[in-house]
């Protein structure tokens, strides 16, 4: 493992953290740094979750940690916000698959840069997708008939 790699801890409502960890391992099977998951059950207190997160981080040898949580203001986020007081921990809320993959792809960068990349990955990963294939879309409102362009299929 590279000593400058940032470890990732996912803290989210159960079973999301474990599911995202599985997605990370699916794509980055040979990942040289840890991706840990902490599923937060419905009855968990912020204090208990914070203690569990701290124990997971203390058990590792990594200096820097990127902590990804699901929803700002919910128990997982509230529990780990105090961990961000440490200069070697950044907390980013709104975890999704593009955020996680971006974080893993750039894990060798500085903690600050990695947190920024994670946010960009999350936002760039959200976009509308066409519900139909382009060749089956309705004619344009401009009056131009796409049926005149048979050669462009």
Rosetta constraint file for C-alpha pairs under 8 A:
AtomPair CA 1 CA 5 HARMONIC 7.61 0.50
AtomPair CA 1 CA 32 HARMONIC 5.26 0.50
AtomPair CA 1 CA 33 HARMONIC 6.18 0.50
AtomPair CA 2 CA 32 HARMONIC 7.41 0.50
AtomPair CA 2 CA 33 HARMONIC 7.77 0.50
AtomPair CA 2 CA 108 HARMONIC 7.94 0.50
AtomPair CA 3 CA 62 HARMONIC 7.20 0.50
AtomPair CA 4 CA 63 HARMONIC 7.93 0.50
AtomPair CA 4 CA 108 HARMONIC 6.02 0.50
AtomPair CA 4 CA 109 HARMONIC 7.77 0.50
AtomPair CA 4 CA 110 HARMONIC 7.99 0.50
AtomPair CA 5 CA 33 HARMONIC 6.67 0.50
AtomPair CA 5 CA 62 HARMONIC 7.55 0.50
AtomPair CA 5 CA 64 HARMONIC 7.51 0.50
AtomPair CA 5 CA 107 HARMONIC 5.41 0.50
AtomPair CA 5 CA 108 HARMONIC 4.60 0.50
AtomPair CA 5 CA 109 HARMONIC 7.26 0.50
AtomPair CA 6 CA 33 HARMONIC 7.34 0.50
AtomPair CA 6 CA 62 HARMONIC 6.85 0.50
AtomPair CA 6 CA 63 HARMONIC 7.31 0.50
AtomPair CA 6 CA 64 HARMONIC 4.97 0.50
AtomPair CA 6 CA 65 HARMONIC 5.46 0.50
AtomPair CA 6 CA 66 HARMONIC 6.68 0.50
AtomPair CA 6 CA 107 HARMONIC 5.36 0.50
AtomPair CA 6 CA 108 HARMONIC 6.52 0.50
AtomPair CA 6 CA 109 HARMONIC 7.78 0.50
AtomPair CA 6 CA 110 HARMONIC 7.81 0.50
AtomPair CA 6 CA 111 HARMONIC 6.68 0.50
AtomPair CA 7 CA 33 HARMONIC 5.96 0.50
AtomPair CA 7 CA 34 HARMONIC 5.32 0.50
AtomPair CA 7 CA 35 HARMONIC 6.24 0.50
AtomPair CA 7 CA 62 HARMONIC 6.38 0.50
AtomPair CA 7 CA 64 HARMONIC 6.32 0.50
AtomPair CA 7 CA 65 HARMONIC 4.89 0.50
AtomPair CA 7 CA 66 HARMONIC 6.21 0.50
AtomPair CA 7 CA 107 HARMONIC 7.51 0.50
AtomPair CA 8 CA 34 HARMONIC 6.35 0.50
AtomPair CA 8 CA 35 HARMONIC 4.78 0.50
AtomPair CA 8 CA 36 HARMONIC 6.25 0.50
AtomPair CA 8 CA 65 HARMONIC 5.73 0.50
AtomPair CA 8 CA 66 HARMONIC 4.88 0.50
AtomPair CA 8 CA 67 HARMONIC 5.86 0.50
AtomPair CA 8 CA 68 HARMONIC 7.36 0.50
AtomPair CA 8 CA 103 HARMONIC 7.97 0.50
AtomPair CA 8 CA 104 HARMONIC 7.99 0.50
AtomPair CA 9 CA 35 HARMONIC 5.82 0.50
AtomPair CA 9 CA 36 HARMONIC 4.71 0.50
AtomPair CA 9 CA 37 HARMONIC 5.75 0.50
AtomPair CA 9 CA 38 HARMONIC 7.43 0.50
AtomPair CA 9 CA 65 HARMONIC 7.02 0.50
AtomPair CA 9 CA 66 HARMONIC 6.27 0.50
AtomPair CA 9 CA 67 HARMONIC 4.71 0.50
AtomPair CA 9 CA 68 HARMONIC 6.19 0.50
AtomPair CA 10 CA 17 HARMONIC 5.44 0.50
AtomPair CA 10 CA 20 HARMONIC 7.76 0.50
AtomPair CA 10 CA 21 HARMONIC 7.48 0.50
AtomPair CA 10 CA 35 HARMONIC 7.48 0.50
AtomPair CA 10 CA 36 HARMONIC 6.14 0.50
AtomPair CA 10 CA 37 HARMONIC 4.76 0.50
AtomPair CA 10 CA 38 HARMONIC 6.09 0.50
AtomPair CA 10 CA 67 HARMONIC 5.80 0.50
AtomPair CA 10 CA 68 HARMONIC 4.77 0.50
AtomPair CA 10 CA 69 HARMONIC 5.96 0.50
AtomPair CA 11 CA 17 HARMONIC 5.76 0.50
AtomPair CA 11 CA 37 HARMONIC 6.09 0.50
AtomPair CA 11 CA 38 HARMONIC 4.80 0.50
AtomPair CA 11 CA 39 HARMONIC 6.11 0.50
AtomPair CA 11 CA 40 HARMONIC 7.04 0.50
AtomPair CA 11 CA 53 HARMONIC 7.83 0.50
AtomPair CA 11 CA 67 HARMONIC 7.05 0.50
AtomPair CA 11 CA 68 HARMONIC 6.12 0.50
AtomPair CA 11 CA 69 HARMONIC 4.93 0.50
AtomPair CA 11 CA 70 HARMONIC 7.17 0.50
AtomPair CA 11 CA 76 HARMONIC 5.74 0.50
AtomPair CA 11 CA 77 HARMONIC 7.58 0.50
AtomPair CA 12 CA 16 HARMONIC 5.82 0.50
AtomPair CA 12 CA 17 HARMONIC 5.00 0.50
AtomPair CA 12 CA 38 HARMONIC 6.63 0.50
AtomPair CA 12 CA 39 HARMONIC 5.49 0.50
AtomPair CA 12 CA 40 HARMONIC 5.82 0.50
AtomPair CA 12 CA 68 HARMONIC 7.98 0.50
AtomPair CA 12 CA 69 HARMONIC 5.33 0.50
AtomPair CA 12 CA 70 HARMONIC 5.21 0.50
AtomPair CA 12 CA 71 HARMONIC 7.86 0.50
AtomPair CA 12 CA 76 HARMONIC 5.50 0.50
AtomPair CA 12 CA 77 HARMONIC 7.92 0.50
AtomPair CA 13 CA 17 HARMONIC 6.84 0.50
AtomPair CA 13 CA 39 HARMONIC 5.59 0.50
AtomPair CA 13 CA 40 HARMONIC 4.69 0.50
AtomPair CA 13 CA 41 HARMONIC 6.35 0.50
AtomPair CA 13 CA 42 HARMONIC 7.51 0.50
AtomPair CA 13 CA 70 HARMONIC 7.27 0.50
AtomPair CA 13 CA 76 HARMONIC 6.85 0.50
AtomPair CA 14 CA 18 HARMONIC 7.54 0.50
AtomPair CA 14 CA 39 HARMONIC 4.42 0.50
AtomPair CA 14 CA 40 HARMONIC 5.12 0.50
AtomPair CA 14 CA 41 HARMONIC 5.54 0.50
AtomPair CA 14 CA 42 HARMONIC 7.86 0.50
AtomPair CA 15 CA 19 HARMONIC 6.23 0.50
AtomPair CA 15 CA 39 HARMONIC 5.75 0.50
AtomPair CA 15 CA 40 HARMONIC 7.80 0.50
AtomPair CA 16 CA 20 HARMONIC 6.07 0.50
AtomPair CA 16 CA 39 HARMONIC 6.79 0.50
AtomPair CA 17 CA 21 HARMONIC 6.18 0.50
AtomPair CA 17 CA 37 HARMONIC 5.09 0.50
AtomPair CA 17 CA 38 HARMONIC 5.85 0.50
AtomPair CA 17 CA 39 HARMONIC 5.26 0.50
AtomPair CA 18 CA 22 HARMONIC 6.23 0.50
AtomPair CA 18 CA 37 HARMONIC 5.40 0.50
AtomPair CA 18 CA 38 HARMONIC 7.04 0.50
AtomPair CA 18 CA 39 HARMONIC 6.46 0.50
AtomPair CA 19 CA 23 HARMONIC 6.36 0.50
AtomPair CA 20 CA 24 HARMONIC 6.18 0.50
AtomPair CA 20 CA 96 HARMONIC 7.95 0.50
AtomPair CA 20 CA 97 HARMONIC 7.00 0.50
AtomPair CA 20 CA 100 HARMONIC 7.88 0.50
AtomPair CA 21 CA 25 HARMONIC 6.26 0.50
AtomPair CA 21 CA 35 HARMONIC 6.47 0.50
AtomPair CA 21 CA 36 HARMONIC 6.80 0.50
AtomPair CA 21 CA 37 HARMONIC 6.14 0.50
AtomPair CA 22 CA 26 HARMONIC 6.03 0.50
AtomPair CA 23 CA 27 HARMONIC 6.43 0.50
AtomPair CA 23 CA 97 HARMONIC 7.67 0.50
AtomPair CA 24 CA 28 HARMONIC 5.69 0.50
AtomPair CA 24 CA 29 HARMONIC 7.55 0.50
AtomPair CA 24 CA 35 HARMONIC 7.64 0.50
AtomPair CA 24 CA 100 HARMONIC 7.17 0.50
AtomPair CA 24 CA 101 HARMONIC 6.79 0.50
AtomPair CA 24 CA 104 HARMONIC 7.94 0.50
AtomPair CA 25 CA 29 HARMONIC 4.69 0.50
AtomPair CA 25 CA 30 HARMONIC 7.82 0.50
AtomPair CA 25 CA 31 HARMONIC 7.40 0.50
AtomPair CA 28 CA 104 HARMONIC 7.81 0.50
AtomPair CA 31 CA 104 HARMONIC 7.95 0.50
AtomPair CA 36 CA 56 HARMONIC 7.89 0.50
AtomPair CA 38 CA 52 HARMONIC 7.86 0.50
AtomPair CA 38 CA 53 HARMONIC 7.09 0.50
AtomPair CA 40 CA 44 HARMONIC 6.38 0.50
AtomPair CA 40 CA 49 HARMONIC 7.02 0.50
AtomPair CA 40 CA 75 HARMONIC 7.95 0.50
AtomPair CA 40 CA 76 HARMONIC 6.61 0.50
AtomPair CA 44 CA 48 HARMONIC 6.58 0.50
AtomPair CA 44 CA 49 HARMONIC 6.76 0.50
AtomPair CA 44 CA 75 HARMONIC 7.83 0.50
AtomPair CA 45 CA 49 HARMONIC 6.32 0.50
AtomPair CA 45 CA 75 HARMONIC 7.08 0.50
AtomPair CA 45 CA 79 HARMONIC 7.89 0.50
AtomPair CA 46 CA 50 HARMONIC 6.01 0.50
AtomPair CA 46 CA 75 HARMONIC 5.61 0.50
AtomPair CA 46 CA 76 HARMONIC 6.99 0.50
AtomPair CA 46 CA 78 HARMONIC 6.33 0.50
AtomPair CA 46 CA 79 HARMONIC 4.28 0.50
AtomPair CA 46 CA 80 HARMONIC 7.96 0.50
AtomPair CA 47 CA 51 HARMONIC 6.21 0.50
AtomPair CA 47 CA 79 HARMONIC 6.24 0.50
AtomPair CA 48 CA 52 HARMONIC 6.28 0.50
AtomPair CA 48 CA 79 HARMONIC 7.99 0.50
AtomPair CA 49 CA 53 HARMONIC 6.09 0.50
AtomPair CA 49 CA 76 HARMONIC 7.05 0.50
AtomPair CA 49 CA 79 HARMONIC 5.81 0.50
AtomPair CA 49 CA 80 HARMONIC 7.66 0.50
AtomPair CA 50 CA 54 HARMONIC 6.06 0.50
AtomPair CA 50 CA 79 HARMONIC 4.85 0.50
AtomPair CA 50 CA 80 HARMONIC 5.54 0.50
AtomPair CA 50 CA 83 HARMONIC 7.83 0.50
AtomPair CA 51 CA 55 HARMONIC 6.11 0.50
AtomPair CA 52 CA 56 HARMONIC 6.28 0.50
AtomPair CA 53 CA 57 HARMONIC 6.27 0.50
AtomPair CA 53 CA 80 HARMONIC 7.36 0.50
AtomPair CA 54 CA 58 HARMONIC 5.95 0.50
AtomPair CA 54 CA 83 HARMONIC 7.76 0.50
AtomPair CA 55 CA 59 HARMONIC 6.10 0.50
AtomPair CA 56 CA 60 HARMONIC 6.83 0.50
AtomPair CA 57 CA 62 HARMONIC 7.93 0.50
AtomPair CA 57 CA 65 HARMONIC 7.69 0.50
AtomPair CA 63 CA 88 HARMONIC 6.45 0.50
AtomPair CA 64 CA 88 HARMONIC 4.64 0.50
AtomPair CA 64 CA 89 HARMONIC 5.92 0.50
AtomPair CA 64 CA 111 HARMONIC 6.55 0.50
AtomPair CA 65 CA 88 HARMONIC 6.20 0.50
AtomPair CA 65 CA 89 HARMONIC 4.82 0.50
AtomPair CA 65 CA 90 HARMONIC 6.54 0.50
AtomPair CA 65 CA 111 HARMONIC 7.45 0.50
AtomPair CA 66 CA 89 HARMONIC 5.89 0.50
AtomPair CA 66 CA 90 HARMONIC 5.08 0.50
AtomPair CA 66 CA 91 HARMONIC 6.07 0.50
AtomPair CA 66 CA 92 HARMONIC 7.53 0.50
AtomPair CA 66 CA 111 HARMONIC 7.13 0.50
AtomPair CA 66 CA 114 HARMONIC 7.88 0.50
AtomPair CA 66 CA 115 HARMONIC 6.92 0.50
AtomPair CA 67 CA 80 HARMONIC 7.83 0.50
AtomPair CA 67 CA 89 HARMONIC 7.12 0.50
AtomPair CA 67 CA 90 HARMONIC 6.04 0.50
AtomPair CA 67 CA 91 HARMONIC 4.67 0.50
AtomPair CA 67 CA 92 HARMONIC 6.31 0.50
AtomPair CA 68 CA 91 HARMONIC 5.87 0.50
AtomPair CA 68 CA 92 HARMONIC 5.04 0.50
AtomPair CA 68 CA 93 HARMONIC 5.83 0.50
AtomPair CA 68 CA 94 HARMONIC 7.49 0.50
AtomPair CA 68 CA 95 HARMONIC 5.74 0.50
AtomPair CA 69 CA 76 HARMONIC 6.21 0.50
AtomPair CA 69 CA 77 HARMONIC 5.63 0.50
AtomPair CA 69 CA 91 HARMONIC 7.34 0.50
AtomPair CA 69 CA 92 HARMONIC 6.31 0.50
AtomPair CA 69 CA 93 HARMONIC 4.70 0.50
AtomPair CA 69 CA 94 HARMONIC 6.10 0.50
AtomPair CA 69 CA 95 HARMONIC 5.64 0.50
AtomPair CA 70 CA 76 HARMONIC 7.27 0.50
AtomPair CA 70 CA 77 HARMONIC 7.21 0.50
AtomPair CA 70 CA 93 HARMONIC 5.56 0.50
AtomPair CA 70 CA 94 HARMONIC 4.60 0.50
AtomPair CA 70 CA 95 HARMONIC 4.98 0.50
AtomPair CA 70 CA 96 HARMONIC 7.74 0.50
AtomPair CA 71 CA 76 HARMONIC 7.54 0.50
AtomPair CA 71 CA 77 HARMONIC 6.52 0.50
AtomPair CA 71 CA 93 HARMONIC 5.88 0.50
AtomPair CA 71 CA 94 HARMONIC 5.39 0.50
AtomPair CA 71 CA 95 HARMONIC 7.84 0.50
AtomPair CA 72 CA 77 HARMONIC 5.65 0.50
AtomPair CA 72 CA 78 HARMONIC 7.57 0.50
AtomPair CA 72 CA 93 HARMONIC 5.64 0.50
AtomPair CA 72 CA 94 HARMONIC 6.93 0.50
AtomPair CA 73 CA 77 HARMONIC 6.00 0.50
AtomPair CA 73 CA 78 HARMONIC 5.89 0.50
AtomPair CA 74 CA 78 HARMONIC 6.00 0.50
AtomPair CA 75 CA 79 HARMONIC 5.81 0.50
AtomPair CA 76 CA 80 HARMONIC 6.55 0.50
AtomPair CA 77 CA 81 HARMONIC 6.01 0.50
AtomPair CA 77 CA 93 HARMONIC 6.96 0.50
AtomPair CA 78 CA 82 HARMONIC 7.82 0.50
AtomPair CA 80 CA 84 HARMONIC 7.12 0.50
AtomPair CA 80 CA 91 HARMONIC 7.32 0.50
AtomPair CA 81 CA 85 HARMONIC 7.70 0.50
AtomPair CA 81 CA 91 HARMONIC 6.63 0.50
AtomPair CA 83 CA 89 HARMONIC 6.52 0.50
AtomPair CA 83 CA 90 HARMONIC 7.93 0.50
AtomPair CA 83 CA 91 HARMONIC 7.92 0.50
AtomPair CA 84 CA 88 HARMONIC 7.76 0.50
AtomPair CA 84 CA 89 HARMONIC 5.01 0.50
AtomPair CA 84 CA 90 HARMONIC 5.22 0.50
AtomPair CA 84 CA 91 HARMONIC 5.99 0.50
AtomPair CA 85 CA 89 HARMONIC 7.33 0.50
AtomPair CA 88 CA 111 HARMONIC 7.34 0.50
AtomPair CA 89 CA 111 HARMONIC 7.69 0.50
AtomPair CA 90 CA 111 HARMONIC 7.20 0.50
AtomPair CA 90 CA 112 HARMONIC 7.54 0.50
AtomPair CA 90 CA 115 HARMONIC 6.70 0.50
AtomPair CA 91 CA 115 HARMONIC 7.81 0.50
AtomPair CA 92 CA 115 HARMONIC 6.86 0.50
AtomPair CA 92 CA 118 HARMONIC 7.78 0.50
AtomPair CA 92 CA 119 HARMONIC 7.32 0.50
AtomPair CA 94 CA 122 HARMONIC 7.69 0.50
AtomPair CA 95 CA 99 HARMONIC 6.08 0.50
AtomPair CA 95 CA 100 HARMONIC 6.88 0.50
AtomPair CA 95 CA 122 HARMONIC 7.09 0.50
AtomPair CA 96 CA 100 HARMONIC 6.30 0.50
AtomPair CA 96 CA 122 HARMONIC 6.22 0.50
AtomPair CA 97 CA 101 HARMONIC 6.11 0.50
AtomPair CA 97 CA 122 HARMONIC 7.55 0.50
AtomPair CA 98 CA 102 HARMONIC 6.02 0.50
AtomPair CA 98 CA 121 HARMONIC 5.33 0.50
AtomPair CA 98 CA 122 HARMONIC 5.33 0.50
AtomPair CA 98 CA 124 HARMONIC 7.90 0.50
AtomPair CA 98 CA 125 HARMONIC 5.45 0.50
AtomPair CA 99 CA 103 HARMONIC 6.18 0.50
AtomPair CA 99 CA 117 HARMONIC 7.87 0.50
AtomPair CA 99 CA 118 HARMONIC 4.71 0.50
AtomPair CA 99 CA 119 HARMONIC 6.39 0.50
AtomPair CA 99 CA 120 HARMONIC 7.41 0.50
AtomPair CA 99 CA 121 HARMONIC 4.61 0.50
AtomPair CA 99 CA 122 HARMONIC 4.25 0.50
AtomPair CA 99 CA 123 HARMONIC 7.95 0.50
AtomPair CA 99 CA 125 HARMONIC 7.65 0.50
AtomPair CA 100 CA 104 HARMONIC 6.28 0.50
AtomPair CA 100 CA 118 HARMONIC 6.80 0.50
AtomPair CA 100 CA 121 HARMONIC 7.93 0.50
AtomPair CA 100 CA 122 HARMONIC 7.97 0.50
AtomPair CA 101 CA 105 HARMONIC 6.00 0.50
AtomPair CA 101 CA 121 HARMONIC 7.88 0.50
AtomPair CA 102 CA 106 HARMONIC 6.28 0.50
AtomPair CA 102 CA 117 HARMONIC 6.54 0.50
AtomPair CA 102 CA 118 HARMONIC 5.65 0.50
AtomPair CA 102 CA 121 HARMONIC 5.60 0.50
AtomPair CA 103 CA 107 HARMONIC 5.75 0.50
AtomPair CA 103 CA 114 HARMONIC 6.14 0.50
AtomPair CA 103 CA 115 HARMONIC 7.52 0.50
AtomPair CA 103 CA 117 HARMONIC 6.69 0.50
AtomPair CA 103 CA 118 HARMONIC 5.20 0.50
AtomPair CA 106 CA 114 HARMONIC 6.46 0.50
AtomPair CA 106 CA 117 HARMONIC 7.76 0.50
AtomPair CA 107 CA 114 HARMONIC 6.57 0.50
AtomPair CA 109 CA 113 HARMONIC 6.22 0.50
AtomPair CA 109 CA 114 HARMONIC 5.88 0.50
AtomPair CA 110 CA 114 HARMONIC 6.00 0.50
AtomPair CA 111 CA 115 HARMONIC 6.18 0.50
AtomPair CA 112 CA 116 HARMONIC 6.43 0.50
AtomPair CA 113 CA 117 HARMONIC 6.15 0.50
AtomPair CA 114 CA 118 HARMONIC 6.11 0.50
AtomPair CA 115 CA 119 HARMONIC 6.46 0.50
AtomPair CA 116 CA 120 HARMONIC 6.35 0.50
AtomPair CA 117 CA 121 HARMONIC 6.00 0.50
AtomPair CA 118 CA 122 HARMONIC 6.20 0.50
AtomPair CA 119 CA 123 HARMONIC 6.31 0.50
AtomPair CA 120 CA 124 HARMONIC 5.92 0.50
AtomPair CA 121 CA 125 HARMONIC 5.92 0.50
AtomPair CA 122 CA 126 HARMONIC 6.86 0.50
AtomPair CA 132 CA 136 HARMONIC 6.36 0.50
AtomPair CA 132 CA 137 HARMONIC 6.52 0.50
AtomPair CA 133 CA 137 HARMONIC 6.76 0.50
AtomPair CA 135 CA 153 HARMONIC 7.25 0.50
AtomPair CA 139 CA 143 HARMONIC 7.84 0.50
AtomPair CA 139 CA 144 HARMONIC 7.50 0.50
AtomPair CA 139 CA 145 HARMONIC 6.23 0.50
AtomPair CA 139 CA 146 HARMONIC 6.31 0.50
AtomPair CA 140 CA 144 HARMONIC 6.43 0.50
AtomPair CA 140 CA 145 HARMONIC 7.22 0.50
AtomPair CA 140 CA 146 HARMONIC 7.71 0.50
AtomPair CA 145 CA 149 HARMONIC 7.93 0.50
AtomPair CA 146 CA 150 HARMONIC 7.74 0.50
AtomPair CA 149 CA 153 HARMONIC 7.89 0.50
